[in-house]
Amino acid sequence: MNRNKVYILEDRGLLYISGDQAREFLQNIITNNIENVSEDRSCFSALLTPQGKYLYDFIIIKHKSGYFLDCEKKIIDDLYKKLNLYKLRSKVEILNLSNEFVIASLTKEKFLEIENTKDEEGFTVKFREDPILLDPRAKKLGARLVINLEKLYLSLKKLGLTVSDINEYYNHSYELGIPQIDTKNLQDKVFGIECNLEELNGIDFRKGCYVGQENTARIKLKDKLNKRLFAIKVLDGELNGEEITLENKNIGKLLINSDNPFALLKLENKKFNFDLDLKCGEASIKAIKPSWI
Protein backbone atom coordinates (compact mmCIF):
# COMPACT_ATOMS: atom_id res chain seq x y z
CA MET A 1 0.00 0.00 0.00
CA ASN A 2 1.14 3.56 -0.74
CA ARG A 3 2.75 5.05 2.39
CA ASN A 4 0.66 8.24 2.12
CA LYS A 5 -2.73 6.53 1.89
CA VAL A 6 -5.20 6.48 4.76
CA TYR A 7 -8.42 4.52 5.14
CA ILE A 8 -11.31 5.86 7.21
CA LEU A 9 -12.80 2.76 8.79
CA GLU A 10 -16.35 3.99 9.19
CA ASP A 11 -17.57 0.43 9.75
CA ARG A 12 -15.61 0.20 13.01
CA GLY A 13 -17.11 1.27 16.32
CA LEU A 14 -15.72 2.28 19.71
CA LEU A 15 -16.78 1.43 23.22
CA TYR A 16 -15.17 3.19 26.17
CA ILE A 17 -14.75 1.24 29.42
CA SER A 18 -13.90 3.28 32.51
CA GLY A 19 -14.38 3.33 36.28
CA ASP A 20 -12.52 2.18 39.37
CA GLN A 21 -12.84 -1.51 38.46
CA ALA A 22 -12.50 -1.28 34.66
CA ARG A 23 -9.14 -3.07 34.60
CA GLU A 24 -10.29 -5.93 36.83
CA PHE A 25 -13.58 -6.20 34.93
CA LEU A 26 -11.88 -6.68 31.57
CA GLN A 27 -9.20 -8.98 32.97
CA ASN A 28 -11.85 -11.42 34.19
CA ILE A 29 -13.58 -11.86 30.83
CA ILE A 30 -11.18 -11.29 27.90
CA THR A 31 -8.69 -13.71 26.33
CA ASN A 32 -5.67 -11.41 26.58
CA ASN A 33 -3.92 -9.87 29.58
CA ILE A 34 -5.13 -6.34 30.32
CA GLU A 35 -2.07 -5.89 32.57
CA ASN A 36 0.00 -5.55 29.37
CA VAL A 37 -2.11 -2.63 28.08
CA SER A 38 -0.65 0.78 28.82
CA GLU A 39 -0.17 4.23 27.31
CA ASP A 40 2.47 2.78 24.98
CA ARG A 41 1.05 -0.71 24.40
CA SER A 42 -2.29 -1.86 22.96
CA CYS A 43 -3.52 -5.41 22.42
CA PHE A 44 -5.87 -7.60 20.40
CA SER A 45 -8.33 -9.71 22.37
CA ALA A 46 -11.68 -11.49 22.25
CA LEU A 47 -14.70 -12.42 24.28
CA LEU A 48 -15.69 -16.10 24.15
CA THR A 49 -18.64 -18.17 25.28
CA PRO A 50 -18.16 -20.23 28.47
CA GLN A 51 -17.47 -23.19 26.15
CA GLY A 52 -14.65 -21.28 24.43
CA LYS A 53 -16.56 -20.47 21.23
CA TYR A 54 -15.93 -17.16 19.45
CA LEU A 55 -18.25 -14.23 20.18
CA TYR A 56 -16.47 -10.92 19.56
CA ASP A 57 -12.96 -9.64 18.90
CA PHE A 58 -11.58 -6.14 19.43
CA ILE A 59 -8.46 -4.06 19.89
CA ILE A 60 -7.96 -2.57 23.36
CA ILE A 61 -6.32 0.85 23.63
CA LYS A 62 -5.56 2.73 26.87
CA HIS A 63 -7.17 6.17 26.86
CA LYS A 64 -7.10 8.53 29.82
CA SER A 65 -8.56 6.66 32.83
CA GLY A 66 -10.17 3.89 30.76
CA TYR A 67 -9.95 1.76 27.63
CA PHE A 68 -11.19 2.01 24.06
CA LEU A 69 -12.52 -1.19 22.51
CA ASP A 70 -12.19 -0.92 18.72
CA CYS A 71 -14.59 -3.44 17.13
CA GLU A 72 -16.76 -4.06 14.09
CA LYS A 73 -19.66 -1.59 14.21
CA LYS A 74 -22.20 -4.24 13.18
CA ILE A 75 -21.73 -6.07 16.47
CA ILE A 76 -21.19 -3.13 18.80
CA ASP A 77 -24.72 -3.02 20.22
CA ASP A 78 -24.58 -6.74 21.04
CA LEU A 79 -21.12 -6.39 22.59
CA TYR A 80 -22.36 -3.43 24.64
CA LYS A 81 -25.25 -5.54 26.00
CA LYS A 82 -22.99 -8.51 26.73
CA LEU A 83 -20.50 -6.38 28.66
CA ASN A 84 -23.31 -4.86 30.69
CA LEU A 85 -24.51 -8.37 31.60
CA TYR A 86 -21.06 -9.20 32.94
CA LYS A 87 -20.74 -5.87 34.73
CA LEU A 88 -23.26 -6.67 37.47
CA ARG A 89 -22.41 -4.33 40.38
CA SER A 90 -18.87 -3.55 39.27
CA LYS A 91 -17.83 0.09 39.37
CA VAL A 92 -17.59 0.28 35.59
CA GLU A 93 -19.10 2.61 33.01
CA ILE A 94 -19.54 1.49 29.39
CA LEU A 95 -20.13 4.11 26.70
CA ASN A 96 -20.68 3.75 22.96
CA LEU A 97 -18.62 6.56 21.41
CA SER A 98 -18.97 5.44 17.79
CA ASN A 99 -20.70 8.67 16.80
CA GLU A 100 -17.90 10.81 18.25
CA PHE A 101 -14.71 8.94 17.33
CA VAL A 102 -13.45 7.23 14.21
CA ILE A 103 -10.67 4.78 13.32
CA ALA A 104 -8.25 5.68 10.52
CA SER A 105 -5.77 3.13 9.16
CA LEU A 106 -2.39 4.17 7.76
CA THR A 107 0.70 2.29 6.68
CA LYS A 108 3.41 1.01 8.98
CA GLU A 109 5.93 3.14 7.08
CA LYS A 110 3.99 6.34 7.80
CA PHE A 111 3.57 5.32 11.45
CA LEU A 112 7.32 4.90 11.82
CA GLU A 113 7.86 8.46 10.58
CA ILE A 114 6.08 9.74 13.70
CA GLU A 115 8.31 10.70 16.62
CA ASN A 116 9.02 8.06 19.29
CA THR A 117 7.36 5.16 17.43
CA LYS A 118 8.75 1.61 17.35
CA ASP A 119 8.39 -1.22 14.87
CA GLU A 120 6.55 -3.43 17.35
CA GLU A 121 3.03 -4.85 17.14
CA GLY A 122 0.77 -2.95 19.51
CA PHE A 123 3.24 -0.12 20.13
CA THR A 124 1.25 3.04 20.85
CA VAL A 125 2.07 6.75 20.95
CA LYS A 126 0.08 9.95 20.94
CA PHE A 127 -0.33 12.16 17.87
CA ARG A 128 -1.89 15.50 18.78
CA GLU A 129 -3.07 13.83 22.02
CA ASP A 130 -4.79 10.97 20.16
CA PRO A 131 -3.62 7.32 20.35
CA ILE A 132 -2.00 5.89 17.26
CA LEU A 133 -0.80 2.29 17.31
CA LEU A 134 0.81 -0.36 15.15
CA ASP A 135 -1.85 -3.04 14.70
CA PRO A 136 -1.33 -5.63 17.47
CA ARG A 137 -2.53 -8.50 15.23
CA ALA A 138 0.04 -8.05 12.48
CA LYS A 139 2.37 -5.19 11.55
CA LYS A 140 1.51 -5.69 7.89
CA LEU A 141 -1.98 -4.36 8.65
CA GLY A 142 -0.42 -0.98 9.36
CA ALA A 143 -1.34 1.45 12.11
CA ARG A 144 -4.59 2.74 13.57
CA LEU A 145 -5.38 6.29 14.65
CA VAL A 146 -8.26 6.69 17.13
CA ILE A 147 -9.49 10.23 16.85
CA ASN A 148 -12.42 12.56 17.45
CA LEU A 149 -14.28 13.25 14.21
CA GLU A 150 -13.80 17.00 14.65
CA LYS A 151 -10.01 16.61 14.60
CA LEU A 152 -9.74 13.93 11.93
CA TYR A 153 -9.07 15.87 8.74
CA LEU A 154 -6.65 18.36 10.29
CA SER A 155 -4.60 15.46 11.67
CA LEU A 156 -4.63 13.70 8.32
CA LYS A 157 -3.46 16.94 6.67
CA LYS A 158 -0.61 17.30 9.15
CA LEU A 159 0.43 13.72 8.42
CA GLY A 160 0.30 14.32 4.66
CA LEU A 161 -2.24 11.56 4.09
CA THR A 162 -4.75 11.06 1.28
CA VAL A 163 -8.06 9.32 1.96
CA SER A 164 -8.35 6.17 -0.15
CA ASP A 165 -10.85 3.42 -0.93
CA ILE A 166 -11.61 1.39 2.20
CA ASN A 167 -11.87 -1.78 0.08
CA GLU A 168 -8.11 -1.65 -0.50
CA TYR A 169 -7.59 -1.99 3.25
CA TYR A 170 -10.03 -4.86 3.68
CA ASN A 171 -8.70 -6.70 0.64
CA HIS A 172 -5.23 -6.44 2.18
CA SER A 173 -6.55 -7.77 5.51
CA TYR A 174 -8.20 -10.67 3.67
CA GLU A 175 -4.97 -11.53 1.87
CA LEU A 176 -3.24 -11.61 5.26
CA GLY A 177 -5.89 -14.07 6.48
CA ILE A 178 -7.43 -11.70 9.04
CA PRO A 179 -11.25 -11.41 8.96
CA GLN A 180 -12.74 -8.07 9.99
CA ILE A 181 -16.09 -7.97 8.15
CA ASP A 182 -19.21 -10.02 8.98
CA THR A 183 -17.51 -11.56 12.00
CA LYS A 184 -20.97 -12.14 13.48
CA ASN A 185 -21.13 -15.16 11.16
CA LEU A 186 -18.43 -16.80 13.30
CA GLN A 187 -20.31 -16.47 16.57
CA ASP A 188 -20.75 -19.73 18.48
CA LYS A 189 -19.74 -21.72 15.35
CA VAL A 190 -16.01 -21.94 15.90
CA PHE A 191 -13.69 -22.07 18.90
CA GLY A 192 -11.78 -18.87 19.54
CA ILE A 193 -8.45 -20.66 19.20
CA GLU A 194 -9.59 -21.97 15.77
CA CYS A 195 -9.92 -18.31 14.69
CA ASN A 196 -6.14 -18.02 15.03
CA LEU A 197 -6.33 -15.79 18.09
CA GLU A 198 -3.01 -17.16 19.33
CA GLU A 199 -1.18 -16.42 16.06
CA LEU A 200 -2.69 -12.92 16.00
CA ASN A 201 -1.50 -12.19 19.56
CA GLY A 202 -5.03 -12.37 20.97
CA ILE A 203 -4.62 -14.99 23.74
CA ASP A 204 -2.41 -14.97 26.81
CA PHE A 205 -2.11 -18.55 28.09
CA ARG A 206 -0.26 -17.41 31.22
CA LYS A 207 -2.98 -15.16 32.65
CA GLY A 208 -5.64 -16.31 35.08
CA CYS A 209 -9.17 -17.39 34.35
CA TYR A 210 -11.44 -15.72 31.81
CA VAL A 211 -14.67 -16.70 30.09
CA GLY A 212 -14.00 -19.78 27.93
CA GLN A 213 -10.50 -20.31 29.33
CA GLU A 214 -10.92 -23.97 30.28
CA ASN A 215 -11.68 -25.34 26.80
CA THR A 216 -9.23 -22.95 25.15
CA ALA A 217 -6.40 -24.15 27.39
CA ARG A 218 -7.40 -27.80 26.94
CA ILE A 219 -7.29 -27.55 23.13
CA LYS A 220 -3.89 -25.88 23.34
CA LEU A 221 -2.26 -28.08 25.96
CA LYS A 222 -3.60 -31.39 24.63
CA ASP A 223 -2.75 -30.44 21.04
CA LYS A 224 -6.38 -30.85 19.92
CA LEU A 225 -6.43 -28.02 17.39
CA ASN A 226 -7.55 -29.78 14.19
CA LYS A 227 -9.41 -26.98 12.40
CA ARG A 228 -8.51 -23.43 11.45
CA LEU A 229 -10.19 -20.42 9.90
CA PHE A 230 -8.62 -19.52 6.54
CA ALA A 231 -9.38 -17.03 3.79
CA ILE A 232 -10.43 -18.76 0.59
CA LYS A 233 -10.05 -17.70 -3.03
CA VAL A 234 -12.70 -18.51 -5.64
CA LEU A 235 -11.01 -19.88 -8.75
CA ASP A 236 -14.14 -20.54 -10.78
CA GLY A 237 -17.92 -20.41 -10.34
CA GLU A 238 -19.95 -18.90 -7.51
CA LEU A 239 -20.04 -19.86 -3.86
CA ASN A 240 -23.27 -21.55 -2.83
CA GLY A 241 -23.98 -23.66 0.20
CA GLU A 242 -21.62 -24.12 3.12
CA GLU A 243 -19.99 -27.53 2.73
CA ILE A 244 -16.41 -27.57 1.46
CA THR A 245 -15.20 -30.82 -0.06
CA LEU A 246 -12.06 -32.48 -1.36
CA GLU A 247 -12.73 -35.39 -3.72
CA ASN A 248 -16.31 -35.53 -2.40
CA LYS A 249 -15.13 -35.71 1.21
CA ASN A 250 -16.24 -32.99 3.63
CA ILE A 251 -13.24 -31.09 4.96
CA GLY A 252 -14.76 -27.79 6.07
CA LYS A 253 -17.49 -25.20 6.16
CA LEU A 254 -17.88 -21.77 4.60
CA LEU A 255 -18.58 -19.31 7.44
CA ILE A 256 -18.15 -15.87 5.88
CA ASN A 257 -19.58 -15.65 2.37
CA SER A 258 -18.73 -12.21 1.04
CA ASP A 259 -16.28 -10.55 -1.34
CA ASN A 260 -13.64 -11.70 1.16
CA PRO A 261 -14.76 -15.22 2.18
CA PHE A 262 -13.45 -17.30 5.08
CA ALA A 263 -13.93 -20.98 5.89
CA LEU A 264 -13.19 -23.36 8.74
CA LEU A 265 -11.02 -26.15 7.32
CA LYS A 266 -9.76 -29.42 8.78
CA LEU A 267 -6.05 -29.86 9.31
CA GLU A 268 -4.11 -32.99 8.40
CA ASN A 269 -1.37 -33.80 10.93
CA LYS A 270 -1.74 -30.25 12.30
CA LYS A 271 -1.01 -28.76 8.87
CA PHE A 272 -2.94 -27.75 5.78
CA ASN A 273 -2.01 -28.23 2.13
CA PHE A 274 -2.70 -24.89 0.47
CA ASP A 275 -2.20 -26.37 -3.00
CA LEU A 276 -5.40 -28.42 -2.77
CA ASP A 277 -8.21 -27.73 -5.23
CA LEU A 278 -11.41 -27.64 -3.18
CA LYS A 279 -15.11 -27.35 -3.97
CA CYS A 280 -17.88 -25.32 -2.37
CA GLY A 281 -21.11 -26.04 -4.21
CA GLU A 282 -20.33 -25.36 -7.86
CA ALA A 283 -17.31 -23.19 -7.09
CA SER A 284 -13.68 -24.26 -7.32
CA ILE A 285 -11.70 -22.72 -4.47
CA LYS A 286 -8.33 -22.69 -2.73
CA ALA A 287 -7.34 -21.69 0.77
CA ILE A 288 -4.99 -18.70 0.99
CA LYS A 289 -1.85 -19.29 3.03
CA PRO A 290 -1.70 -16.52 5.65
CA SER A 291 1.46 -14.60 6.45
CA TRP A 292 1.42 -15.65 10.11
CA ILE A 293 1.40 -19.43 9.57
N, C-alpha and C positions, 0 to 999 in steps of 0.2 A: 504494500500500500504506500502511496505517496506520503512522505513525511509531513507535509503541510495540510493533509486532509483531516477533517473532523466529522464525526457522525453524531448527530443529536438523537439519542435513543429515547424517543418519545414514548415507546412502548415499555419502558421501565418505570417502576414506581419506587417510592421511598417511604418506609416507616421509620419513625424515630422513637427509640426506647430510652426512657430516662427514669430517674428516681433513685432513692437510696439503695434499693435492692436490684437495680437493673442488671448489674454484673452477675450476681448470684442467680437471678432469674434465668438469664440466657445460658449460663454455664450448666444448669440442670436439665436443659432440654435439647441443646444443639449438639451436632456431631463433632464440632471442632472445639478448641480450647480458647475461651474468651480471655483467659489470662495472657494470651499472646497478642491480644489486640491493644494497640496503644496509639499515641499521636503519630508515630512513624511506622506503624505496622497494621495492615488490614488483613482480613482472612476471608476465605470462602467456606461456607458451611451449609448445613441442611437440617431440616426437621423431618423426622421419620415417624412412622406409626410405632406403637409398642412392639409390633412384630418385626420391625426393622425395614418395613417397606417405605419407599420414597413418597414424600408428600410435597415438600417445597425446598428449593435451594435459594441462596442469597449470598451477597457479599456484605460483610460487616465492617463498618468504618467508624472509628472513634470520632465523635464530634461534640465539642464542649463537654458537658457533664453526662452525655449519653452516647447512643450508638445509632448510626444510620443502618437500615437494612435495605439494600439495593436488590430488588427482585422484579420478576416479570409483572407488569401492571395487570394482566388478565387475572392473576391469582391473588392480588394484593388484598382484596376484601375478605377472601377466605382465610388468608394468612392472618390478617388482623383479628378475625373472630377466633381462630385457633389459639393465638397468643393470649387473647383475653380469657379464654377458657382455662389456660394453664396459670394465669396470673393469680387467680383466687384472691387472697387478701394481701398479696405482696405489695410493697410500696413501690409500684412501677406505674409509669404513665406511657401509653402507646398512642402515637399520633400518626395519622396518614398525611404526609406532607407532599404528596405527588403533584398537587396543583401549585405548589410554591417552588419546588426544586426540580432540577432536571439532571440527567446523566449525559455527559458528552464523552465520546471515545476518540482518543488520538493515538498516534503511533508511539511505539517505544522510543524511537529515535528522537521524536519531539520532546517526549517526557524527559529524556536524559539531557536535553539542552537546558532544562530548568535547574536553577541553583540548588545544590545540596541533595540532588536525587541520586539514587543508586540503582544499578541493574540487578534488582532482586525482586522476585515475585512478592507482591503485597506491600512493597516499600511505599511509604506515604509521606508527602510533604504538604505544605500549604502554598497555594498560589493566590495572592490577593485575599488571604484569610480563608480560602476554600480548599477542602481536601482534594488532592490529586494523587492517584496511586497507580502503580504498575499492577495489572490484573493478577490477583493471587492464584488464579487457576493455571494460567500459562502466559509467559511474557510475550509470546507471539500474538496474543490478543490485544496487545497495546496497553494504554493507560486509560483511566477513567477520572473525569473531573465531575465532582458533585457540587452543583452551584445553584444559587437562587436565580430564577428566571430573569429577574431584573438586571442581574449583573452579567448574564451569559455572553451577550454579543460584544460587550466591551472587552471581556477577558479573552474571547476568541480573537479579537482584533489585536490585542496586545501580544498574543502568542503567534500571530501571523498565520492563522488557520482559515481554511476555506471549507464551508459546509458542503458535504458530499452525500451521495445517495446511500441511505441506510442499508440498502440491500447488499452493498459491497462488504459492509462490516459483517452482516449475518452470513453471507456466503463464505467469508473467510473463517468465521467461527465453525461453520458446518464442515469445511475442509479440514479443520483441526480436530474434528470429532467432538465438539462441545455444543450440546443442544441448549438453546436459549429461548426458543419460540415454541408455543403449544406444549409446554412442560406439564400442563395439567393432564395430558394424555398418559403420563407416566405414573400418575398417582395410584398407589396401592396395587400396581401391576408388576412392579419390579423392586427388588431389594436395593436399598441405597448403595450398597457396595458394588452392585452390578451396574450402577450408573457411573462407575469409575470415580467415585468421590475420593478414593484414596489417591489415585494417580493425579487428580486435579487439586490435591492439597486440602481436601474438604473434611477429612476425618483425622482425629487425634486418638490413636489407640492407647495412649498412656494416661489420658485424663480419667476422671471418675465416671460415674454413671450418668447416662442421659437417656432420653426416650429412644427405644429401639437398640440400645447398646448390647444387650445380651446376644441376640441373634447375629448382629453385625460382627461382634468379636468371635462368635462360634464359627461363622463362615470363614473368617480370616485365619484363626488359629488352627482349625481343623482342615484347612486347605480345601474347602468345599465350594469355592467359586468356580462354577462351570458354565456360566452365562455372562455375557457382557453386552452393553449397549454400544452399537456402532452406527456411524453414518453410513448410508447406502447410496450408491449411484445407480440410476436407471440407465441401462444400456440400450434397451429397446422396449417398445410397448408402453402401456400405462399401468400404474399400480392399481390393483383392485383386490379386495380381500385383505386378510391379515397373515395368513400362513405363508411362511417362507420355506422352500424345499430345495433339496439337493438330490437329484436323481430320484425324485418322487418320495423322498424321506423328509419328514418335518425336522427342520433344524432351528427354527426361530419364529418370531412374530413381529410384524410391523406394528410399531407403537405410535410413531409420529408420521403421519402421511401428509406431507406438505411439499413446498418447493425444495425444502431441505429435510428429507426423510431420515428417520432413525429406526433401528430395529434391534430387538434383543435376540442375540444369536448364541447358539451352543458352542462351547469350546471343545476341542479335542486334545486331550493331554495338556490341558491348561493353556493351549494356544489356539490360534485361528489362522486358517489358510486364506489369505486375502486374494489369492488368485482364482478362487472357486467361482464358477458361473452358477448363480442361484436363480430361482424363480419365485415370483410373488404374483399369483394369478397368472395373467398373460405376459407379465413384464419379465424381462431378463435383467438381473441386477448383480452388482458386486458390492461387497463391503469395502469401505475406504479405511486404509490403515492410518490410524491417528498418529500425530507427532509424539505423543507421550508414551506410546507402547514400547 
